Amino acid sequence: MALYQNEACIKPSVHVAFDFVHEPGRPAPFSGIYRCEVCRHEIVSTAGQPLPPQNHAQHPSDSPVRWRMVVYAEHNK
């Protein structure tokens, strides 16, 4: 589970980035923390970089790796 110390640095959001599940090896559409829907392993990924592959960690079942964003890294423009 992603943790934080200073609540002033994080806020709730309904951004569309949280709505999608992504396949391993695909480019991350947004920068942030992603969690595997099966094993709950969390990783940090930068937009445009490939999400970790199917064999990133041991899974408790034969279910495929599926990444979902849990923390969106908002960039100041």
PEDA-V722798 format. One record per residue. RES is the residue in three letters. PSI is psi in whole degrees, 0 to 359 (NA if undefined). OMEGA is omega in whole degrees, 0 to 359 (none if undefined). Layout:
BEGIN
((RES/PSI/OMEGA) (RES/PSI/OMEGA))
END
This chain:
BEGIN
((MET/133/177) (ALA/139/181) (LEU/162/174) (TYR/158/181) (GLN/320/186) (ASN/108/183) (GLU/344/177) (ALA/345/182) (CYS/0/182) (ILE/145/182) (LYS/156/177) (PRO/153/181) (SER/151/173) (VAL/27/180) (HIS/143/181) (VAL/339/180) (ALA/333/183) (PHE/351/188) (ASP/348/189) (PHE/149/173) (VAL/135/188) (HIS/146/178) (GLU/152/178) (PRO/148/178) (GLY/347/178) (ARG/152/176) (PRO/137/176) (ALA/129/181) (PRO/337/180) (PHE/154/174) (SER/141/178) (GLY/198/178) (ILE/130/178) (TYR/148/178) (ARG/137/174) (CYS/129/181) (GLU/339/183) (VAL/302/187) (CYS/352/179) (ARG/12/175) (HIS/135/181) (GLU/144/178) (ILE/162/173) (VAL/134/179) (SER/145/178) (THR/139/179) (ALA/132/178) (GLY/343/179) (GLN/148/182) (PRO/138/172) (LEU/154/182) (PRO/150/183) (PRO/176/182) (GLN/325/186) (ASN/28/183) (HIS/331/182) (ALA/167/177) (GLN/135/179) (HIS/150/180) (PRO/353/180) (SER/183/178) (ASP/6/181) (SER/144/180) (PRO/156/175) (VAL/134/176) (ARG/123/184) (TRP/134/175) (ARG/135/179) (MET/134/176) (VAL/337/175) (VAL/121/180) (TYR/128/179) (ALA/100/182) (GLU/132/181) (HIS/134/176) (ASN/139/181) (LYS/NA/none))
END
